[in-house]
Each structure stands twice: as structure tokens, then as C-alpha cells.
Amino acid sequence: MKALCQPFLLTCFTFFYMAPALQALTYAVDQRIIVDQLGYRTAAKKICVVAGPQTGYNAPKPFNPASTYQLRRSADDAVVFTGPTVAWNNGAVHGQSGDLVWRFDFTAFTTPGAYYVFDPVNQVGSYIFEINDGVYAPMLRAAT
């Protein structure tokens, strides 16, 4: 019986918990802007990683992020936090991935809600994620 319930629980989790990610987006999502799609706890470190392919399979799609990124509320696209993108390892290419890497730290922002990271120069953003202290609870329930 338990094995039969697991696919159902996963479907329920995807439908109810990931609902913010399923809403109509007002911007193009770029998979090179990487966030924790499960979300972030309010007091936790919150980092977005940005990849700029240089070598490898995705090298034909280079990406140079804006020097400043925005955290936007998904409900109304309002900018709620702005900060710099910082190059990893003084701008060196990461050996294993072949990417230049930047990070956008929005740890200082702690207001619960649904958000996305936005690059105002390239006009692209991340997938939607939640900030709240219970972000891992639905996954824990679905897993058990």
C-alpha cells in the first residue's frame, strides 16, 4: 500500500507545494541563473549562482550577468532587494564545468514569500522559489 501511495504523494507535493512555480511568468527563465527551487529558510544563507559557459557542451551559449541583480516578489514583480554579482575565484574559469561563475547573495533579505532572481540587463530570471521557515516540510512529509 505504501508503495502505491508514493507516486500520489509526489504528485500532490508537485501540485500544491510547487504552485508558485507553476504560475504564468512575466519574464524568460534562464537556467544559468541557479537557485534552490525548494526554497530558503528565512535566517539561512541565500545564494544564487550564475554560470557563464566558456567550454563544454553549452559553450555556444555564453552568458555575462549584469553587475547588479534583483530579487523580485513573484506576485507583482516588485523589486524587494538589489545586490552585486560577485565573480568566483577572481573571474577564473571553473575547471570541471568550464564556466565562469558569479554569485548573488541575498541572505540579508528575510521576508517570507515567493520570489525570483532577475537580471535587469539580460531581462531573464530564475525559477520561482519560496522563502519561509517551513520550505523543507512538504518534501520531508512526501519522502516519509
Secondary structure, 3 states (H helix, E strand, C coil): CHHHHHHHHHHHHHHHHCHHHHCCCCCEECCCEECCCCCECCCCCCEEEEEEECCCCCCCCCCCCCCEEEEEECCCCCEEEEEEEEEHHHHCCCCCCCEEEEEEECCCCCCCEEEEEEECCCCEECCCEEECCCCCHHHHHHHC
